[in-house]
Amino acid sequence: MTLCHATRSLSSPQETADLATRIAAALRPGDCLLLEGPIGAGKTHFARQLIQSLLPIFEDVPSPTFTLVQTYDVPTGELWHADLYRLSSLDEVEELGLIEAFDTAICLIEWPDRLAELTPPHALHLRFALDIDHADTRHLTFTWSDEKWHLLLDRIAND
């Protein structure tokens, strides 16, 4: 599989939210988004908007920093939002049930470096970077090897 990359600059929190909504519309069970970047880069903001855009009725979407995983029932099935920042071993990842969820649910994973060799090969990596000159601007790099992400990324690039 060939490793592919695309980049996009997001000039405001609203632009980040709009992108999350567009991506959400294309997600299906078995899709996994790995959200990478430093604290404050916009990972949770992106995830929260993506989840809220899929929920049939508005509900609060808390960060899973302390619960580690939050699950949601969305029209296409189950969605898992995990924050792995506090994990220290692969055993903890397995105990959460994430490995099975990668096949059956839409998964949004913050701090995916904690997955190590358990990282699903079909995942779409989204790396958020801060812009030191513009406080609200984020630079987003998409990386993938699974062909299923080409159509989504082509559509986003043409928006």
C-alpha positions, 0 to 999 in steps of 0.5 A: 500500500502506498502512503498518501498525504494531503494538507489543509489549513483551517483559519477558524474553529468554525472552519474546523467544525465544518470540515468535521461535519463533512467528514462525518457524513462519509463515515461508516462502521469500521472507519477509524480516524486517528487524531494527532497533535499537541494539547490545544491543537483542536483534536477534541473540538474536531471530534466533538463537532463530528459526533454532534453532527451525527447524533439525531438529537443534540447532546453534550459530547464530553472529552473522554480524557478521564473516562477514556472512552465515550460511545454514541449511537448514531444512525449508521451504528455505534461511534467510539471516541477514545482519548488514550493520553493517560494509557501506559500499556497495550494491555490497557488498550485491549481492556477497553475493547477498542480492537473489536470496535475498530471492526464494528464501529466508527472510531475517533482516537485521540493520542493514537501513538499509544496504540503502537502495533495495535494501530489499525492499518486502514485508519485515516491519520489527521495531524493537527498543528498550531500556527504560531503566527495566527492563534485560530489557524490550524494546519491539518495533515491527512495521511492514509494508505487505504484506498477508501480514503481517496474519494473522501479526501478528493471531495474535501479538497474540492470544497 
